[in-house]
C-alpha cells in the first residue's frame, strides 16, 4: 500500500502502478448514443462518453534500431542502474475564467486545445501526477524530475504560479477574478481552494521553456491588445487565426470564457460580435492574469520552496531571457543533462500559425555545441532535454506546421541532426510539444560507428488523453551497451476525484472530436552502443 500524504486535500488511490502493470482502456461509445456537444459536460455519463476500464499491462518493446545487425542482446550481463528520472510535459495549466482564452475555437470550430471540460481541473491533474511520482519514488527512487514545458496555457502569471505552487505543496486557489463557489462548501467543486501534496522534497526538479509559456496560445507573441485584455474585464475579440490569415490582428468573434459560478463551467460571452448588440461581454478582472515576458517567466522559478532554486535556470542568464543550462544529476555517474530552449524568438516574423515552431538562434546553437563539446571531451554520456522534438517528420500543413522547425533558425533541422550525430556520447533527447508518446531512432549515418546514433523519446500531454507522464531509467548492460527504459505512467487518480473526472472529460473530448482513442501508451527498452572510451569509463564504476 502506498503512503498517502495526510496533508493533501485530494489524495490519490492507494494502489499505484505504471502501464507495465496495467493500462487505461477506453470503452467505446454505445452505437445508440447521440452526438453530444463538447460543452454539454452533464450529458457525457448519460450517453456513455468518456468511459474507461483497466486493462493488461504493456511490456517493453526491445528496440535494437541503433545496433549492428550482428548484435546479440542475450549476452547482457547483470545490468547496473545509472540514472532514474521522470518527465512531465504539456499540462497547460489554464485560467479557465480568463478573458483571453479561446473556448469558441473548441466548441464552434472543433479545436480541442481551445476548449474541453478538462480546463476545469488542470491543477488537480498535476497534483495527482505529483502524488503518483512520490509513490513511485518510494518503490524506486528518482534522481530528478523535469518538466518539458508548456506549464502554462496562455503565458499568464497565475497559471505559472499554480504550476510552481503545486510542486511546492502550497495552498492552491484555482479560481481567478471574483471568488466563486458553484457548490457551497469546501472541497466539493473545481473552484475550491485546496492543499496540494507537493513533490517529495528529496527529488530535485528542473524546467524547460515551452512555446505556450511565452506565446499567446502557444503561437503569437502577446501584443498590447492581448496584454491589456488579459488584465481587463472585456472578453477578447478575435477572428479564426487558423483560417483568416490575419493572425492576431483579425476581429469578429468574442472567444468566450468559463463561468466559474456554474457547476459544469458553462461557456459565456462567446460568439460573433453581431450577437452582442449591447457591447462586448465582460467578466471580473484580475491583475494576476498578466502575461509574462520570457525573462519574467524564468525569474518565477527562483520563488520556490523546492530544490534546486531556479530549477536549473541561471539567475543572470534568466534576467536576459536566456533559458539554456546543463547539470549533472549524480556526482558518481558520468551523465550530463543539457537543457535547451528550442522555441522561437519573439522577434521572429509571425507566419499564418504564429511562432510555435522549433528553432535555435546563433546564441543558443553555439551554446549547445559548446556544451556537447565539453561533455564529449569529459567522457560523459549526454541527454538533451527540450520542448519541441526534432526528426519527427510531421505533415507541414495546417496545425501540423507547428510541429516543424522554423525557417528562421540559424541551422536547419537536418543540419542540427547531422551535428548531433558527431557526438558518440549523446544517447537521448527527451521532448514534449506534440502530446504524443513517441520514440524515434536517429540512426548513425555511418554503419561502422553505431555509437553515433541516439534516441528521441517524446512524452504525452498531462492535459489531454491519455494524460500521462514518463519514467526513464538508464542502465549499463555490462556488454558495451546501455539500455534506456521508457515507461508511461497514468496518474493514480482516486475514483470520483476531480482528477478522475478530468480523465473522463479528456477521453470524451477525443471521442467527440473523433480523434484516435486506442491505448496510446508505449513502453520501450532502447539499446545504445557505447564508444570504446565510454565502455572503459563505465566499467570502472
C-alpha positions in Angstrom: 0.0 0.0 0.0 1.2 3.5 -0.8 1.6 6.0 1.9 -0.7 8.9 1.3 0.3 12.5 2.2 -2.2 13.3 5.0 -2.0 17.0 4.2 -3.2 16.6 0.6 -6.8 17.7 0.1 -7.3 15.3 -2.8 -5.2 12.1 -2.1 -4.7 9.6 -4.9 -5.6 6.0 -5.0 -3.7 3.7 -2.5 -2.5 1.5 -5.4 0.0 3.0 -7.8 1.1 1.3 -11.0 2.9 2.0 -14.2 1.5 1.0 -17.6 3.8 -2.1 -17.5 1.4 -3.4 -14.8 -1.9 -2.1 -16.1 -3.3 0.3 -18.7 -6.3 2.5 -19.2 -8.6 1.1 -21.9 -11.3 3.3 -23.4 -14.8 1.9 -23.6 -16.5 2.5 -27.0 -19.4 4.9 -27.0 -22.7 2.9 -27.4 -23.8 2.8 -31.0 -27.2 4.2 -30.0 -25.7 7.3 -28.3 -26.4 10.7 -29.9 -23.5 13.1 -30.6 -23.1 15.2 -27.5 -21.8 18.8 -28.0 -18.4 19.2 -26.4 -19.5 21.8 -23.9 -22.5 19.8 -22.6 -20.5 18.1 -19.9 -23.5 17.0 -17.9 -24.6 14.6 -20.7 -21.3 12.7 -21.0 -22.1 10.0 -18.5 -25.7 9.7 -19.6 -24.7 8.6 -23.1 -21.5 6.7 -22.3 -18.9 9.2 -23.2 -15.5 9.1 -21.5 -15.9 5.7 -20.0 -12.7 3.6 -19.4 -11.6 0.4 -17.6 -8.3 -1.1 -16.6 -6.6 -3.5 -19.0 -3.5 -5.6 -19.1 -0.1 -4.2 -18.7 2.1 -3.2 -21.6 5.5 -4.8 -21.7 8.6 -3.1 -23.0 9.3 -3.4 -26.7 13.0 -4.1 -27.2 14.4 -1.7 -29.8 17.6 -2.5 -31.5 17.3 0.1 -34.3 20.7 1.7 -33.5 22.6 -1.6 -33.1 24.7 -3.5 -35.7 22.9 -6.4 -37.3 25.1 -8.9 -35.6 24.4 -7.6 -32.1 23.1 -10.3 -29.6 21.2 -8.8 -26.7 21.1 -12.1 -24.9 24.7 -11.5 -23.9 23.6 -8.8 -21.4 25.3 -9.4 -18.0 23.9 -8.0 -14.8 22.5 -4.6 -15.6 23.5 -1.7 -13.3 21.3 1.3 -12.9 22.9 4.6 -13.8 20.1 7.0 -13.7 16.3 7.2 -13.0 14.2 10.2 -13.6 10.7 11.3 -14.7 9.5 13.7 -17.4 6.2 15.6 -17.4 5.1 18.0 -20.1 2.3 20.0 -21.6 0.0 20.2 -18.5 -1.2 23.6 -19.9 -2.5 24.9 -16.6 -5.4 27.0 -17.7 -7.0 30.0 -16.2 -10.4 29.0 -17.4 -12.0 32.3 -16.4 -9.5 34.4 -18.3 -10.9 36.9 -20.8 -8.2 35.8 -23.3 -8.6 32.0 -23.5 -10.4 30.7 -26.7 -13.3 28.4 -25.8 -15.1 29.4 -29.0 -12.3 27.6 -31.0 -13.2 24.4 -29.3 -17.0 24.2 -29.2 -17.6 26.0 -32.5 -14.6 25.3 -34.6 -13.6 21.9 -33.3 -10.1 22.7 -31.9 -9.5 20.5 -28.9 -6.8 22.8 -27.4 -9.3 25.7 -27.5 -11.9 24.0 -25.2 -12.7 20.8 -23.4 -14.0 20.1 -19.9 -10.5 19.3 -18.7 -10.0 23.1 -18.4 -11.8 22.9 -15.1 -9.3 20.6 -13.5 -5.8 21.2 -14.8 -4.3 21.9 -11.4 -6.0 18.8 -9.9 -4.5 16.6 -12.5 -1.0 18.0 -11.9 -1.5 17.4 -8.1 -2.4 13.8 -8.8 0.5 13.3 -11.1 2.9 14.7 -8.4 1.5 12.4 -5.8 1.9 9.4 -8.2 5.6 10.4 -8.7 6.0 10.5 -4.9 4.5 7.0 -4.6 6.8 5.6 -7.3 9.8 7.3 -5.6 9.1 5.1 -2.6 9.4 2.0 -4.8 12.4 3.1 -6.9 14.0 6.4 -6.1 14.2 9.2 -8.7 17.4 11.1 -9.2 15.5 14.1 -10.5 12.4 15.1 -12.5 12.0 17.5 -15.3 9.1 19.4 -16.8 9.5 19.7 -20.6 7.5 22.9 -21.0 4.0 24.3 -21.6 3.4 24.6 -17.9 1.1 27.5 -18.8 -1.6 27.6 -21.5 -1.6 31.3 -22.2 1.6 32.9 -20.7 -0.2 34.1 -17.6 1.4 34.8 -14.2 -1.3 32.9 -12.3 -1.0 29.9 -14.5 2.7 29.6 -13.8 2.3 30.2 -10.1 -0.2 27.3 -10.0 2.4 25.1 -11.5 5.2 26.0 -9.2 3.0 26.1 -6.1 1.5 22.6 -6.9 5.1 21.2 -7.0 6.0 23.2 -3.8 2.9 21.8 -2.0 1.2 25.2 -1.4 -2.5 26.1 -1.0 -4.0 26.3 -4.4 -6.8 28.6 -5.3 -7.8 27.5 -8.9 -10.3 30.4 -9.2 -9.5 33.8 -10.7 -11.3 37.1 -10.9 -14.2 37.0 -8.4 -14.2 34.2 -5.8 -16.8 31.7 -7.0 -18.2 28.6 -5.2 -20.7 26.9 -7.5 -21.4 24.2 -4.9 -21.4 25.8 -1.4 -18.9 24.2 0.9 -15.2 23.2 0.9 -13.5 20.7 -1.4 -16.6 19.8 -3.4 -16.2 21.7 -6.7 -13.5 22.7 -9.1 -13.2 26.3 -7.7 -12.4 25.4 -4.1 -9.1 26.2 -2.6 -7.1 23.0 -1.7 -3.8 21.8 -0.3 -1.5 20.4 -2.9 0.6 17.5 -1.8 3.9 18.8 -3.2 6.7 16.9 -4.8 8.8 14.8 -2.4 11.5 17.3 -1.1 14.3 14.8 -1.8 13.6 14.9 -5.6 15.2 17.9 -7.4 13.2 19.1 -10.4 14.2 21.1 -13.4 12.3 23.1 -16.1 12.3 23.6 -19.8 10.6 26.5 -21.6 7.7 25.7 -23.9 6.0 27.7 -26.6 2.8 28.2 -24.6 4.8 29.6 -21.7 5.7 32.8 -23.6 3.5 32.9 -26.7 -0.3 33.6 -26.5 -2.0 30.2 -27.2 1.5 28.9 -27.9 1.6 30.8 -31.2 1.9 34.5 -31.1 4.0 37.0 -29.0 1.4 38.8 -27.0 0.8 42.3 -28.4 -0.5 45.3 -26.4 -4.1 44.3 -27.2 -3.7 40.8 -25.7 -1.7 42.0 -22.7 -4.3 44.7 -21.9 -7.2 42.2 -22.4 -5.7 39.7 -20.0 -5.8 42.1 -17.1 -9.0 43.7 -18.1 -12.7 42.7 -17.9 -13.6 42.5 -21.6 -13.5 39.2 -23.4 -11.1 39.0 -26.3 -12.3 39.7 -29.8 -10.5 37.6 -32.5 -11.1 36.1 -35.9 -10.3 32.5 -36.6 -6.5 32.6 -36.5 -6.4 29.2 -38.4 -8.3 30.4 -41.5 -8.3 34.2 -41.6 -4.7 34.7 -42.4 -4.8 37.8 -40.2 -3.2 36.2 -37.2 -4.0 38.1 -34.0 -5.0 41.2 -35.9 -8.3 39.8 -37.1 -11.6 40.6 -35.3 -15.1 39.4 -35.5 -15.8 36.9 -32.6 -15.8 37.0 -28.9 -13.9 34.0 -27.7 -15.8 33.4 -24.5 -14.9 32.4 -21.0 -15.8 29.9 -18.4 -18.5 30.9 -15.9 -16.9 29.8 -12.6 -20.2 30.3 -10.8 -21.7 27.2 -12.5 -21.2 23.6 -11.6 -20.1 22.5 -15.1 -18.3 25.6 -16.0 -20.7 27.0 -18.6 -19.3 29.0 -21.5 -20.3 32.6 -21.6 -19.6 35.6 -23.8 -18.8 33.6 -26.9 -20.0 34.2 -30.5 -20.0 36.7 -33.4 -19.7 40.3 -32.4 -23.1 40.8 -34.0 -24.7 38.7 -31.3 -23.8 41.3 -28.7 -25.6 44.5 -29.7 -25.2 46.0 -26.2 -21.4 45.8 -26.4 -18.6 43.4 -25.5 -19.2 40.8 -22.8 -17.4 41.4 -19.6 -16.1 39.3 -16.6 -14.4 40.2 -13.4 -10.8 41.4 -14.0 -7.7 40.0 -12.2 -4.2 41.6 -12.4 -2.6 38.2 -11.7 -3.6 37.2 -15.2 -0.8 39.4 -16.6 1.2 37.9 -19.5 4.8 37.2 -18.5 7.8 38.2 -20.7 10.3 35.5 -21.2 12.7 36.8 -18.5 9.9 37.2 -16.0 8.8 33.6 -16.6 12.3 32.4 -15.8 12.5 34.5 -12.7 9.4 33.0 -11.1 11.4 29.7 -10.7 13.6 31.4 -8.1 10.4 32.0 -5.9 10.1 28.4 -4.8 10.5 26.1 -1.7 11.7 23.0 -3.6 15.2 22.3 -5.0 17.2 23.5 -6.8 16.5 27.2 -6.5 15.8 28.4 -10.1 15.1 24.8 -11.1 18.1 24.9 -13.4 17.9 28.4 -14.7 20.9 30.6 -14.1 19.8 33.9 -12.5 21.9 36.2 -14.6 21.0 34.3 -17.8 17.3 34.3 -16.9 17.3 38.1 -16.5 18.4 38.4 -20.1 15.8 35.8 -21.3 18.4 33.0 -22.0 16.8 29.7 -20.9 19.6 27.1 -21.6 21.6 25.3 -18.9 23.2 22.0 -18.0 23.5 19.9 -14.9 25.0 16.6 -13.7 22.4 14.6 -11.7 24.8 12.3 -9.9 28.4 13.1 -8.9 29.4 9.4 -9.2 27.9 8.7 -12.6 29.3 10.4 -15.8 26.0 11.7 -17.2 25.3 15.3 -18.2 21.8 16.7 -19.0 21.7 19.6 -21.4 18.5 21.7 -21.3 17.8 23.7 -24.4 15.2 26.4 -25.1 14.3 25.4 -28.7 11.3 27.7 -29.0 11.1 30.5 -31.5 12.2 34.0 -30.7 9.6 36.7 -30.0 11.3 38.8 -32.7 10.8 36.2 -35.5 8.2 37.2 -38.1 4.9 35.6 -37.4 3.6 33.3 -40.1 -0.1 32.3 -40.5 0.3 30.0 -37.5 2.5 32.2 -35.4 5.8 31.4 -33.8 5.1 28.0 -32.3 7.8 26.0 -34.2 11.1 24.7 -33.1 14.1 26.9 -33.5 17.6 27.8 -32.4 19.2 31.2 -32.9 23.0 31.7 -33.1 23.5 32.2 -29.4 21.6 29.1 -28.3 23.1 26.9 -31.1 26.7 28.0 -30.2 26.0 27.3 -26.5 24.6 23.9 -27.3 27.6 22.9 -29.4 30.0 24.1 -26.7 28.1 22.0 -24.0 28.2 19.0 -26.3 31.9 19.5 -27.0 32.7 19.7 -23.2 30.6 16.7 -22.4 32.3 14.6 -25.1 35.8 15.7 -24.0 35.0 14.8 -20.4 33.7 11.3 -21.4 30.2 11.9 -20.1 27.0 10.4 -21.5 24.7 13.2 -22.6 21.0 13.7 -22.6 19.3 16.7 -24.2 16.0 18.0 -22.8 13.9 20.4 -24.9 10.3 21.2 -25.6 10.0 20.7 -29.4 11.2 17.4 -30.8 13.4 17.1 -33.9 13.3 14.5 -36.6 9.7 13.7 -36.1 8.7 14.5 -39.8 5.1 15.6 -39.3 3.0 16.9 -42.1 3.8 20.5 -42.8 0.2 21.7 -43.4 -2.5 23.0 -41.0 -1.7 22.8 -37.3 0.9 20.2 -38.0 3.0 23.1 -39.3 3.6 24.0 -35.7 5.4 20.7 -35.2 8.2 21.6 -37.7 11.4 23.6 -37.5 11.4 27.3 -38.1 12.8 28.8 -41.3 14.3 31.5 -39.1 16.5 29.1 -37.2 20.3 29.5 -37.6 20.5 25.9 -38.7 18.0 23.7 -40.5 16.6 20.6 -38.7 18.7 18.4 -41.0 21.9 20.3 -40.2 21.2 20.1 -36.5 20.7 16.4 -36.6 23.8 16.0 -38.6 25.8 17.9 -36.0 24.3 15.8 -33.2 25.4 12.7 -35.0 29.0 13.7 -34.4 28.8 13.1 -30.7 29.1 9.4 -29.8 28.2 10.1 -26.1 24.8 11.7 -27.0 22.4 8.9 -26.1 19.0 10.5 -25.8 16.7 13.5 -26.4 13.6 14.0 -24.3 10.9 16.3 -25.6 7.2 17.2 -25.4 5.0 19.5 -27.5 3.2 17.1 -29.8 1.2 15.5 -27.0 2.3 12.0 -28.2 4.1 9.0 -26.7 6.6 8.6 -29.5 10.1 7.0 -29.8 12.3 7.9 -32.7 15.6 6.2 -33.6 18.0 8.7 -35.1 20.4 6.2 -36.6 24.1 6.7 -37.1 24.9 8.0 -40.6 28.0 5.6 -40.5 27.2 1.9 -40.2 30.7 1.2 -38.9 30.1 3.6 -36.0 26.7 2.7 -34.4 27.6 4.7 -31.3 26.8 7.9 -33.3 23.1 7.1 -33.2 20.8 8.3 -30.5 17.1 8.1 -29.4 14.4 10.7 -29.0 11.6 10.0 -26.5 8.5 12.2 -26.5 6.2 12.3 -23.6 2.5 12.8 -24.0 0.5 15.7 -22.5 -0.9 15.7 -18.9 -3.8 17.8 -20.2 -5.3 15.7 -23.0 -5.9 12.0 -23.1 -4.1 9.8 -22.2 -2.9 12.3 -19.5 0.4 10.6 -18.8 4.0 11.2 -17.7 7.1 9.1 -18.2 9.8 7.5 -16.1 13.2 7.0 -17.8 15.8 4.6 -16.4 19.3 4.3 -17.9 21.1 1.0 -17.1 24.6 -0.3 -18.0 24.2 -3.7 -19.6 27.9 -4.5 -19.0 28.2 -5.7 -22.6 29.4 -2.4 -24.2 25.8 -1.2 -24.4 23.3 0.7 -22.3 19.5 0.4 -22.2 17.1 3.2 -21.7 13.7 2.0 -20.3 11.0 4.5 -21.2 7.8 3.8 -19.2 4.4 5.6 -19.4 2.5 6.3 -16.2 -1.1 7.1 -15.6 -1.7 9.3 -12.6 -3.2 7.1 -9.9 -6.5 9.0 -9.7 -8.9 8.1 -6.9 -12.3 7.1 -8.1 -14.7 10.1 -8.1 -11.9 12.7 -7.6 -11.6 15.8 -9.8 -8.5 14.2 -11.5 -10.7 11.2 -12.2 -13.4 13.4 -13.7 -10.8 15.1 -15.8 -9.7 11.8 -17.3 -13.4 11.1 -18.2 -13.6 14.6 -19.8 -10.3 14.2 -21.6 -11.4 10.9 -23.2 -14.8 12.2 -24.0 -13.3 15.1 -25.9 -11.2 12.8 -28.0 -14.4 10.8 -28.8 -16.4 13.9 -29.6 -13.7 15.3 -31.9 -13.3 11.9 -33.4 -9.6 11.6 -32.5 -7.9 8.2 -32.0 -8.8 6.8 -28.6 -7.0 3.5 -28.7 -4.4 2.8 -26.0 -1.6 5.2 -26.9 0.8 4.1 -24.2 4.2 2.9 -25.4 6.9 1.3 -23.3 10.3 0.5 -24.8 13.8 -0.7 -24.0 16.1 1.4 -26.2 19.5 -0.1 -26.7 22.5 2.2 -27.4 26.0 1.2 -28.4 28.8 2.7 -26.3 32.0 4.1 -27.7 35.2 2.3 -26.5 36.0 5.3 -24.3 32.7 5.2 -22.5 32.9 1.4 -22.2 36.1 1.8 -20.3 34.7 4.7 -18.2 31.6 2.8 -17.1 33.4 -0.5 -16.5 35.4 1.4 -13.8 32.3 2.4 -11.8 
